[in-house]
Amino acid sequence: MKPSLDKKLGKYIEKHLNRGHSKEAIAKVLLNHGYDGKYVKQLLTKHALPHPALNLLPVIAIFLIMFGFAWFVFQPGIVSYVTVEQTTAYNQTVHLSIDRNTERTWLPEHVGPLTSIALTGSISTSGTARIYLEYNNLTYLIFNSAMLNASNSNLITGYVVLENLTDSNNNENLTNAQSNNESEELNESSDNENINQSESIPQTQPVNESVEPISKSININLIYNSGSAWDANDDGKEPLDGVIDLTVNNSELTAITDETSLCTRWTVKSLETLSEQNICNGNEECCNFLNLNQLGTEWNEPFLLTYQKYNSTENNEISAQIIYYNVNLTSLEAEIINSEKATLSAKFKSDVIEFTNACHENCLLNNLNASSYKLIFEIDNAQLNIDTIKYSILERFIVNETLEENLTNILEEKTIQYQAVINKPVKWKKTIKLNETQSNITIELPKEATNINVTKKVENESIEIENVRVKTRDYETSVNIYNAITGNVVVTIEPDSFLSKLLSSFRGITGYAVLEPSNATELLIEEAVKDIEIEYETEAPRATEQNITENKKRITVTSNVHYENILTFTELPKEAPSEAVKLYWLINNSRIEVNIDKYDTNENNLVDYIEWVTPYLSNQTYELEITVLDVQSYPTVGSTWTVRFNTTGASNLTITAVGDTTYSEMFDDNALTEDDLELKELKCGDEVIFNKDNLNASDNLYFILEDNSKVKLYETYTQSYREF
């Protein structure tokens, strides 16, 4: 063993011998941590304490009596803290749609050392795509569409495999042949049965029985039409030039013999536009009763749908309902029966390759550790959709291993944080499973824990434990009183008093003796338990806001407790178009744009409220900016057009007319040229940089001519220039 390890373990042994723990208890801790038995024995012998305290026998005697009493009553143990590493996989929905070279910031919902990454989505077969992950100025190729195995992926095309159709027909013929043979055998068997029955069953007198008529009903069965030349996979997914066919032919008709009185109403609903169109096949009078024109003559003929037919889009729902319509206007008799409505999806897509958990070259990563990563997309004539990112995080956490001479260990302990929302207390659930039923145990909770509820599991039933006491560093009381008046001091012990120092050496001795004093809140459960569930709350994360300018404000999210995935929200300082609203995360002297959900609460087509997820706390800062204001796409002819915008930093600001739009000449207008716009004024806040009417302009103001040369304002006073 290394000398440094000997020294460290020696200090550990001396420390706990000084606290009164036995050699046997310390040996158990070391043995359970994997140290050799002979080595542990040597260490204990080497670091056995001398006895200079013999001169203080009275004090030692009192101490031993107190300690022996505590040991007998509370059965102390030693808590060791072990750091455990565990890799956990997460799936994060991102819904990225990329058709050009670009970059996006990915904010993992769970932070920590990143060990793997994989992507799920689709890419059009018309081009290729590569995706790189950037970390510390290094790039890692994580996706290459050229490496997708089309034969193993879900390749959607518009081709029909004729071999499959042939096999299908052969199978159908074979089935029919088998059915005929089975029918013949059944008939023979039936004849034999009739003969046998007539011989063995004596004749009886007929009995008059009244049979209740069977009521008519329709049980609809809507399925994709199998065995046809369309939608070979029968999954309702086809390319844009494909056909999706559905049928209700296998529906169950009870006591309905006249199928000529049936019609089927088909409804095509676009999930993009929410538009609906109804179509009717079957009995014409039945269709007219539904205020629809008859399209097909048979109620059970397959329904064929192509892209954009009946106003269909890429994502649609197809519904069907069967109606029995038997109305006699002469005898004034009517019988109308309808089935339930059945629905299936119908989706059209460009030829795409769908991939699931795809990763290339850098699937396993060497513990990259950042709260955000840059994704670099290289797209060549392709439409790439990333639906989810699956990634693994190496998580490190501390496990309390309690090793005692007569108390079993905790078998399993889990703590779950529920969804955290700013300005609302956060709920937690802690579950503990013991190896065996035991009583008088102590469980630690965060010192901020309030509204505590403790239950035990008995035969899968949760039973509330009422006899629970809450112990803090300063006082002890029942859980009910603690919840009612959290912070009320029942018994106060001065922290620097002799009694406080003496008791600190026994802190936590009720069930589990800890090695250091704790500021945590302790729960003391006296009754016998095995499976425990504790729910509690901690203080709410807070958001403070500071208005920096009319169009910018800073939001700081803070908490004294470490939280993850905090739902955060704010109202905009002013309403703005969706594309103008940006949120940035201020971290490591940089600004990272954050994905946000934008809402128009008053339905005026302007965003006034946003939400986002703060990945973790205790302290994060964001800046909300409205980057462009008062954009007017079609200014009124002859009126003044004012455009307001924000600028950040120091650089040249160039304002140009786009497309075929032109400026008038300054200042001697040429009547032979077209004049779309006349530059009137440029202001920064209240400072006028340029005004045509009073010839006021900054010395740094230039006009850019068609040949890209520049002239200052005063040079144009007696000239006529064609502006760029």
C-alpha positions in Angstrom: 0.0 0.0 0.0 1.1 3.6 -0.6 2.5 5.5 2.4 -0.1 8.3 1.7 -2.9 5.7 1.9 -1.5 4.4 5.2 -1.4 7.9 6.6 -4.9 8.8 5.4 -6.4 5.5 6.8 -4.4 6.0 10.0 -6.0 9.4 10.5 -9.4 7.9 9.9 -8.8 5.2 12.5 -7.4 7.6 15.1 -10.2 10.0 14.5 -12.9 7.4 15.2 -11.1 5.7 18.0 -11.0 9.2 19.6 -14.8 9.4 19.2 -15.3 6.1 21.0 -16.0 3.8 18.1 -14.8 0.2 18.6 -12.0 -1.3 16.5 -14.5 -3.9 15.3 -16.9 -1.3 13.9 -14.1 0.5 12.2 -12.8 -2.8 10.8 -16.2 -3.5 9.3 -16.2 -0.2 7.5 -12.8 -0.8 6.0 -13.5 -4.4 5.0 -16.7 -3.4 3.3 -14.7 -0.9 1.3 -12.6 -3.6 -0.1 -9.4 -3.4 2.1 -7.6 -6.7 2.8 -8.2 -8.2 6.3 -4.6 -8.5 7.2 -3.9 -5.0 6.1 -6.8 -3.7 8.2 -5.6 -5.6 11.3 -2.0 -4.1 10.9 -3.5 -0.6 10.6 -5.6 -1.1 13.7 -2.6 -2.4 15.7 -0.3 0.3 14.4 -2.7 3.1 15.2 -4.0 1.8 18.5 -4.3 4.7 21.0 -2.1 4.9 24.1 -3.9 5.7 27.3 -2.7 9.2 28.6 -6.3 9.6 29.8 -5.6 7.4 32.7 -5.0 10.5 34.8 -8.5 11.5 34.0 -10.3 8.4 35.0 -13.3 10.1 36.6 -14.0 12.0 33.5 -13.5 9.0 31.3 -15.7 6.9 33.5 -18.6 9.4 33.2 -18.1 9.6 29.4 -18.1 5.8 29.1 -21.3 5.5 31.1 -23.0 8.0 28.9 -21.7 6.5 25.7 -22.6 2.9 26.9 -26.1 4.0 27.7 -26.5 5.6 24.3 -25.2 2.6 22.6 -27.6 0.3 24.4 -30.6 2.5 23.8 -30.0 3.8 20.3 -27.9 1.1 18.7 -25.4 3.5 17.0 -23.8 2.9 13.7 -21.2 4.5 11.5 -22.1 6.3 8.3 -19.6 6.3 5.5 -20.1 8.3 2.3 -19.3 6.6 -1.0 -19.2 8.4 -4.3 -21.0 6.3 -6.9 -20.9 6.8 -10.7 -23.8 5.8 -12.9 -24.5 6.5 -16.5 -28.1 7.5 -17.2 -29.7 7.8 -20.7 -32.2 10.6 -21.4 -34.4 11.4 -24.4 -35.0 15.0 -25.3 -37.5 16.2 -27.8 -36.1 18.9 -30.0 -38.1 19.0 -33.3 -35.4 20.6 -35.5 -36.1 21.1 -39.2 -33.0 22.0 -41.2 -32.6 22.6 -44.9 -29.4 24.6 -45.2 -26.0 25.0 -43.5 -26.6 26.5 -40.1 -25.7 26.2 -36.4 -28.0 25.5 -33.4 -27.4 25.6 -29.7 -28.4 22.4 -27.8 -29.2 22.8 -24.1 -29.4 19.3 -22.6 -32.1 19.0 -20.0 -29.7 17.1 -17.8 -26.2 18.4 -17.4 -23.0 16.5 -16.5 -20.3 14.6 -18.3 -21.7 13.6 -21.8 -20.8 10.1 -22.6 -22.9 9.3 -25.7 -25.3 10.8 -28.2 -27.7 9.5 -30.9 -30.3 11.1 -33.1 -33.8 10.1 -34.2 -35.5 11.7 -37.2 -35.7 11.6 -41.0 -33.8 12.9 -44.1 -35.0 13.3 -47.7 -33.3 11.0 -50.1 -32.5 14.0 -52.5 -29.3 15.0 -50.7 -27.0 14.4 -47.8 -26.4 15.9 -44.3 -23.7 15.9 -41.7 -24.0 17.0 -38.1 -21.0 18.0 -35.8 -21.0 18.6 -32.1 -18.6 21.4 -31.0 -17.0 21.4 -27.5 -14.0 23.5 -26.5 -13.4 24.5 -30.1 -13.2 20.8 -31.1 -15.8 19.2 -33.5 -17.1 15.7 -33.3 -19.0 14.1 -36.3 -22.1 12.6 -34.8 -24.3 12.1 -37.9 -23.5 11.3 -41.5 -26.5 10.5 -43.7 -24.2 8.8 -46.3 -23.6 6.1 -43.6 -27.2 5.3 -43.1 -28.0 1.8 -44.1 -31.1 2.2 -46.3 -31.9 -1.5 -46.3 -32.1 -1.5 -42.5 -33.8 1.9 -42.1 -37.5 2.8 -42.7 -37.1 3.9 -46.3 -40.4 5.2 -47.6 -40.7 5.1 -51.4 -43.5 5.1 -53.9 -42.7 1.8 -55.6 -44.8 -1.3 -55.4 -43.1 -4.6 -55.2 -44.8 -6.9 -57.7 -43.3 -10.1 -56.2 -45.2 -9.3 -53.0 -48.4 -8.8 -55.0 -47.9 -12.1 -56.8 -47.3 -13.9 -53.5 -50.3 -12.3 -52.0 -52.5 -13.5 -54.9 -51.1 -17.0 -54.7 -51.7 -17.1 -50.9 -55.3 -15.8 -51.5 -55.9 -18.6 -54.0 -54.4 -21.1 -51.7 -56.6 -19.9 -48.9 -59.7 -20.1 -51.1 -58.8 -23.7 -52.0 -58.3 -24.6 -48.4 -61.6 -23.0 -47.5 -63.3 -25.2 -50.1 -61.8 -28.4 -48.8 -62.7 -27.4 -45.3 -66.3 -26.7 -46.4 -66.6 -30.1 -48.0 -65.2 -31.8 -44.9 -67.5 -29.8 -42.7 -70.5 -30.8 -44.8 -69.5 -34.5 -44.6 -69.0 -34.1 -40.9 -72.3 -32.4 -40.5 -74.1 -35.2 -42.3 -72.5 -37.8 -40.1 -73.4 -35.8 -37.0 -77.0 -35.6 -38.2 -77.1 -39.3 -38.7 -75.6 -40.0 -35.3 -77.9 -37.6 -33.6 -81.0 -39.0 -35.2 -80.1 -42.4 -34.0 -79.2 -41.5 -30.5 -81.7 -38.7 -29.6 -85.3 -39.8 -29.0 -88.1 -37.9 -30.6 -89.9 -35.4 -28.4 -93.1 -33.4 -28.9 -92.5 -30.0 -30.4 -92.6 -27.1 -28.0 -93.9 -23.7 -28.9 -91.4 -21.1 -28.1 -91.5 -17.3 -28.8 -88.2 -16.0 -30.1 -87.4 -12.3 -29.6 -86.3 -10.5 -32.8 -82.7 -9.6 -33.1 -82.2 -5.8 -33.2 -80.3 -4.3 -36.1 -76.8 -2.9 -35.4 -73.6 -1.9 -37.2 -70.1 -2.5 -35.7 -67.7 -0.6 -37.9 -64.2 -2.0 -38.6 -62.0 0.6 -40.3 -58.6 -0.8 -41.5 -56.0 -0.1 -44.1 -56.9 -2.1 -47.2 -54.5 -5.0 -47.4 -53.7 -7.0 -50.5 -54.1 -4.0 -52.8 -51.6 -2.2 -55.0 -51.6 0.8 -52.7 -49.9 1.4 -49.4 -48.0 -1.9 -49.5 -47.1 -1.7 -45.8 -50.7 -1.0 -44.8 -49.5 1.7 -42.3 -51.2 4.8 -43.7 -47.8 6.4 -44.7 -47.0 7.1 -48.4 -44.8 9.5 -50.4 -46.4 12.6 -51.9 -47.2 10.7 -55.1 -48.5 7.6 -53.3 -52.0 6.4 -52.6 -53.5 5.4 -49.2 -56.5 3.1 -49.3 -58.8 2.2 -46.4 -61.8 -0.1 -46.2 -64.8 -0.8 -43.9 -65.7 -4.0 -45.8 -65.0 -6.2 -42.7 -67.6 -4.4 -40.5 -70.1 -6.4 -38.7 -73.8 -6.1 -39.8 -76.3 -7.6 -37.4 -79.8 -8.4 -38.7 -79.2 -6.2 -41.7 -79.9 -8.2 -44.9 -80.5 -5.4 -47.3 -77.0 -3.9 -47.9 -78.3 -1.7 -50.7 -79.7 0.6 -48.0 -76.2 1.3 -46.6 -73.9 4.2 -47.2 -70.6 5.2 -45.7 -69.6 8.8 -44.8 -65.9 9.4 -45.1 -64.3 12.5 -43.5 -60.9 13.8 -44.4 -59.4 16.1 -41.8 -56.1 17.9 -42.3 -54.2 18.2 -39.1 -52.2 21.2 -40.5 -55.2 23.3 -41.7 -57.9 21.6 -39.6 -60.1 21.7 -42.6 -62.6 18.8 -43.2 -64.3 17.4 -46.3 -67.0 14.7 -46.3 -67.5 12.1 -49.0 -70.3 9.6 -49.3 -70.4 6.1 -51.0 -73.4 3.8 -51.2 -77.1 4.3 -51.3 -77.9 7.7 -53.0 -80.9 8.4 -50.7 -78.8 7.6 -47.7 -76.1 10.1 -48.9 -78.7 12.8 -49.6 -80.0 12.3 -46.1 -76.5 13.3 -44.9 -76.6 16.4 -47.2 -73.9 14.8 -49.4 -73.8 13.8 -53.0 -73.3 10.2 -53.9 -69.7 9.6 -55.1 -69.4 5.8 -55.1 -72.3 3.3 -55.5 -71.1 0.7 -53.0 -71.0 1.4 -49.3 -68.0 -0.9 -48.8 -65.8 0.1 -51.7 -62.3 1.1 -50.7 -61.6 4.7 -50.0 -58.6 6.0 -51.9 -56.7 9.2 -50.8 -53.9 11.0 -52.6 -51.9 14.0 -51.5 -54.0 17.3 -51.7 -57.1 15.3 -52.7 -60.1 16.4 -50.6 -57.9 19.2 -49.2 -55.6 16.7 -47.6 -52.1 17.7 -46.5 -49.1 15.8 -45.2 -50.8 14.8 -41.9 -54.4 13.8 -41.9 -57.1 11.9 -40.1 -59.6 9.7 -42.0 -62.9 8.9 -40.3 -65.6 6.6 -41.5 -69.2 6.0 -40.3 -71.7 3.5 -41.8 -75.4 4.5 -42.0 -78.4 2.2 -42.6 -81.2 4.3 -44.2 -84.6 2.6 -44.8 -87.3 5.2 -45.2 -90.7 4.6 -46.8 -92.5 7.9 -47.3 -95.7 6.2 -48.5 -96.2 4.1 -45.4 -94.5 6.7 -43.2 -92.0 4.1 -41.9 -88.4 4.9 -41.2 -85.5 3.0 -39.8 -82.2 4.8 -39.6 -79.2 3.1 -37.9 -75.6 4.4 -37.7 -72.4 2.9 -36.4 -69.8 4.6 -34.2 -67.2 6.8 -36.0 -63.8 5.1 -36.6 -60.6 7.0 -37.3 -57.1 6.2 -38.8 -54.2 8.5 -39.7 -53.0 9.2 -43.3 -49.6 10.7 -43.8 -47.8 11.8 -46.9 -44.1 12.6 -47.0 -41.4 13.2 -49.4 -39.2 10.2 -50.1 -37.3 10.0 -46.8 -35.1 7.8 -44.8 -36.2 7.5 -41.2 -33.5 6.7 -38.6 -33.7 5.8 -34.9 -30.9 6.4 -32.5 -28.5 6.9 -35.3 -24.9 7.9 -34.6 -21.7 7.8 -36.7 -18.0 8.0 -35.8 -18.3 9.7 -32.4 -21.1 7.8 -30.7 -19.2 7.4 -27.4 -17.8 10.7 -26.1 -15.1 11.2 -23.6 -17.1 12.8 -20.8 -17.6 16.2 -22.4 -19.0 18.5 -19.8 -20.9 21.6 -20.7 -24.3 23.1 -20.1 -24.8 23.8 -23.8 -23.3 22.5 -27.1 -23.2 23.9 -30.6 -24.6 21.6 -33.3 -23.2 22.4 -36.8 -25.3 21.3 -39.7 -23.8 20.7 -43.2 -26.8 20.2 -45.6 -26.5 19.5 -49.3 -29.9 19.6 -51.1 -31.7 17.8 -48.3 -34.5 18.3 -45.7 -33.3 17.0 -42.3 -35.7 16.6 -39.4 -34.3 15.7 -35.9 -37.1 14.7 -33.6 -35.2 13.5 -30.5 -31.7 13.5 -29.1 -30.8 10.5 -26.9 -27.8 11.1 -24.7 -26.1 9.6 -21.7 -24.8 11.6 -18.7 -22.3 10.2 -16.2 -23.9 11.1 -12.9 -22.0 11.1 -9.6 -23.8 11.0 -6.3 -23.1 10.3 -2.7 -24.6 7.2 -1.1 -24.7 6.8 2.7 -23.5 3.3 3.6 -24.5 2.7 7.2 -22.5 -0.2 8.7 -23.6 -1.2 12.2 -23.1 -4.1 14.5 -26.8 -4.8 15.0 -28.7 -2.7 12.4 -29.2 -3.6 8.7 -28.2 -1.3 5.9 -30.5 0.6 3.6 -31.3 -1.5 0.6 -32.4 1.3 -1.7 -32.7 5.0 -1.4 -34.1 7.4 -4.1 -34.9 11.1 -4.1 -37.0 12.6 -6.9 -37.6 16.2 -7.7 -40.9 17.1 -9.2 -41.3 19.8 -11.8 -39.9 23.1 -10.5 -41.7 26.3 -11.4 -40.5 29.8 -10.4 -42.3 31.3 -7.4 -43.8 28.0 -6.4 -42.5 25.6 -3.7 -40.8 22.5 -5.2 -42.1 19.1 -4.2 -39.8 16.1 -3.6 -40.3 12.4 -2.9 -37.8 10.3 -1.0 -38.2 6.5 -0.9 -36.2 4.2 1.3 -36.3 0.4 1.4 -34.6 -1.4 4.2 -33.3 -5.0 4.2 -35.6 -5.8 7.1 -38.2 -4.2 9.3 -36.8 -2.1 12.0 -37.7 0.8 14.3 -36.1 3.9 15.9 -34.5 5.1 12.7 -33.4 8.6 11.6 -33.6 9.9 8.1 -32.0 13.1 6.9 -33.8 15.7 4.8 -32.6 19.1 3.5 -32.7 21.8 6.2 -35.1 23.7 4.0 -37.7 20.9 4.0 -41.2 21.8 4.9 -44.7 20.4 4.7 -43.4 16.9 5.4 -45.6 13.8 5.0 -44.3 10.3 5.9 -46.0 7.0 4.9 -45.0 3.4 5.0 -45.9 0.6 2.6 -47.8 -2.3 4.0 -48.9 -4.9 1.4 -48.7 -2.2 -1.4 -50.9 0.1 0.6 -49.6 3.5 1.8 -50.3 4.2 5.5 -49.5 7.5 7.0 -47.0 7.4 9.9 -48.2 9.9 12.6 -45.6 9.2 15.3 -42.8 11.1 13.6 -40.6 13.7 15.2 -38.6 16.4 13.4 -35.2 17.3 14.7 -33.2 20.3 13.6 -29.9 21.7 14.9 -31.8 23.9 17.4 -35.0 22.1 18.4 -37.2 19.0 18.2 -40.9 18.6 17.8 -43.6 16.5 16.2 -44.0 16.5 12.4 -47.5 18.0 12.7 -46.4 20.9 14.8 -43.3 21.4 12.5 -45.6 21.6 9.5 -48.0 23.9 11.1 -45.5 26.4 12.5 -42.2 25.7 10.8 -39.5 27.4 12.7 -41.2 27.4 16.1 -38.5 26.6 18.8 -39.7 24.0 21.3 -36.3 23.3 22.9 -33.5 25.7 22.4 -29.8 24.8 23.0 -27.2 27.5 22.6 -24.9 26.4 19.8 -21.7 27.3 21.8 -22.8 25.9 25.1 -21.0 22.9 26.8 -24.2 20.8 26.4 -24.4 21.6 22.7 -20.7 20.6 22.2 -21.2 17.4 24.3 -24.3 16.4 22.4 -22.7 17.2 19.0 -20.5 14.1 19.5 -23.8 12.0 19.7 -25.6 13.9 16.9 -27.6 11.5 14.8 -27.0 8.6 17.2 -30.7 7.6 17.0 -30.4 4.8 14.4 -27.4 6.1 12.4 -24.4 7.8 14.0 -22.9 10.3 11.5 -19.3 11.3 11.6 -19.9 15.1 11.4 -22.5 17.4 12.8 -25.2 18.1 10.3 -27.4 21.1 9.5 -30.0 18.8 7.9 -33.5 18.3 9.2 -33.8 14.8 10.7 -36.9 12.6 10.9 -37.1 10.3 13.9 -39.4 7.3 13.2 -40.0 5.1 16.2 -42.4 2.5 14.9 -41.3 -0.5 12.9 -41.0 0.1 9.2 -39.4 -1.4 6.1 -40.6 0.6 3.0 -40.8 4.4 3.7 -42.0 7.2 1.4 -41.4 10.8 2.4 -42.9 13.8 0.5 -41.8 17.3 1.3 -41.4 20.8 -0.2 -38.5 23.2 -0.4 -38.5 26.9 -1.0 -39.5 28.3 -4.4 -37.0 29.3 -6.9 -37.3 33.1 -7.5 -37.1 35.2 -10.6 -36.2 38.9 -10.4 -36.5 41.2 -13.4 -34.7 44.4 -14.3 -35.7 46.6 -17.2 -32.6 47.7 -19.1 -34.2 49.5 -22.0 -37.6 49.8 -23.5 -37.0 46.6 -25.4 -34.6 44.7 -23.1 -34.9 43.3 -19.7 -32.7 41.0 -17.5 -34.2 38.0 -15.6 -32.2 36.4 -12.8 -33.4 33.0 -11.5 -32.0 32.1 -8.1 -32.5 29.6 -5.3 -30.7 28.4 -2.2 -31.5 24.8 -3.2 -30.0 23.1 -6.2 -32.8 22.5 -8.7 -32.9 21.1 -12.2 -35.2 21.9 -15.2 -37.0 24.9 -13.7 -40.0 26.2 -15.7 -39.4 29.9 -16.1 -41.6 32.6 -17.6 -42.0 36.3 -18.1 -44.1 38.9 -19.8 -42.7 41.0 -22.6 -42.1 44.7 -21.9 -44.1 45.3 -25.0 -45.9 43.1 -27.5 -43.9 42.1 -30.6 -43.9 39.8 -33.6 -42.7 36.3 -32.9 -39.6 36.5 -34.9 -38.5 39.6 -33.0 -38.4 38.0 -29.6 -35.1 36.5 -28.5 -33.9 35.2 -25.1 -30.2 34.8 -24.3 -28.5 32.9 -21.5 -25.6 34.9 -20.0 -23.0 32.4 -19.0 -19.2 32.3 -19.0 -19.0 35.9 -20.5 -21.1 34.8 -23.5 -24.7 35.1 -24.7 -26.3 31.8 -25.8 -29.7 32.0 -27.5 -32.3 29.9 -25.7 -35.2 28.0 -27.2 -38.4 29.5 -25.9 -42.2 28.9 -26.1 -43.9 32.1 -27.3 -47.6 32.9 -26.5 -50.1 35.4 -27.7 -52.5 35.5 -24.7 -54.8 38.2 -26.1 -54.9 36.7 -29.7 -53.7 39.8 -31.5 -51.0 38.0 -33.5 -48.3 39.5 -31.2 -46.2 37.7 -28.6 -46.7 39.0 -25.0 -45.6 36.1 -22.8 -42.8 33.5 -23.1 -41.7 30.3 -21.2 -38.4 28.4 -21.1 -36.6 25.8 -19.0 -33.7 26.9 -16.8 -31.5 23.8 -16.8 -30.2 24.1 -13.2 -29.8 26.5 -10.3 -28.6 28.1 -7.9 -28.2 31.2 -10.1 -28.8 31.8 -13.8 -29.2 35.1 -15.7 -31.1 35.7 -18.9 -31.7 38.7 -21.2 -34.9 39.2 -23.1 -34.6 41.3 -26.3 -37.0 42.6 -28.9 -34.7 43.0 -31.8 -37.0 44.6 -34.5 -40.0 46.7 -34.0 -42.8 48.3 -36.1 -41.9 46.3 -39.3 -44.3 47.3 -42.0 -44.2 45.2 -45.1 -46.5 47.3 -47.3 -46.2 51.0 -46.4 -49.0 53.3 -47.7 -48.0 55.3 -50.8 -47.4 58.9 -50.0 -47.2 58.4 -46.3 -44.3 58.4 -43.9 -42.8 55.0 -43.1 -41.1 54.7 -39.7 -39.0 51.7 -38.9 -37.6 51.3 -35.4 -34.8 48.8 -34.6 -32.2 48.0 -32.0 -28.4 48.0 -32.5 -25.8 46.6 -30.2 -22.0 47.4 -30.2 -20.0 49.7 -32.5 -19.8 49.2 -36.2 -21.0 50.7 -39.5 -24.8 50.9 -39.9 -25.8 50.6 -43.6 -29.4 51.2 -44.7 -30.2 50.1 -48.2 -33.3 49.7 -50.4 -33.9 46.1 -51.3 -35.0 44.4 -54.4 -36.0 46.9 -57.1 -36.8 49.6 -54.6 -35.0 52.9 -55.3 -34.3 56.2 -53.4 -34.9 59.6 -54.9 -31.9 61.7 -55.8 -30.4 64.0 -53.2 -31.0 67.0 -53.4 -31.7 67.8 -57.0 -34.3 65.2 -58.0 -34.1 63.7 -61.5 -37.7 63.6 -62.8 -36.8 60.9 -65.4 -36.0 58.3 -62.8 -38.3 56.3 -60.6 -38.6 57.4 -56.9 -39.9 54.8 -54.5 -38.4 56.1 -51.3 -37.2 59.4 -50.0 -34.9 59.3 -47.0 -36.3 61.8 -44.4 -34.6 61.3 -41.1 -32.3 59.0 -39.0 -32.4 59.2 -35.2 -30.7 57.4 -32.4 -32.9 57.9 -29.4 -33.4 61.7 -29.2 -30.2 62.4 -31.2 -30.9 63.4 -34.8 -28.2 61.9 -37.0 -29.7 63.1 -40.3 -32.7 65.2 -41.3 -33.3 66.2 -44.9 -35.4 69.3 -44.2 -33.0 71.1 -41.9 -29.8 69.7 -43.5 -28.7 68.5 -40.1 -26.4 65.4 -40.2 -23.5 63.9 -38.3 -20.1 64.3 -39.8 -19.9 60.5 -39.9 -22.9 60.2 -42.2 -22.2 59.1 -45.8 -24.2 58.3 -48.9 -23.2 55.2 -50.9 -23.5 55.7 -54.6 -24.1 53.1 -57.3 -20.4 52.7 -57.9 -19.9 52.0 -54.2 -18.2 55.3 -53.6 -19.1 57.4 -50.6 -20.0 61.1 -50.3 -20.7 63.2 -47.2 -23.9 65.1 -46.9 -22.5 68.6 -47.4 -21.0 67.4 -50.8 -24.5 66.7 -52.1 -26.0 70.2 -51.5 -25.6 71.4 -55.1 -25.3 68.1 -56.8 -27.5 65.3 -58.1 -26.4 61.8 -57.2 -27.9 58.5 -57.9 -28.0 56.6 -54.6 -27.1 53.0 -54.3 
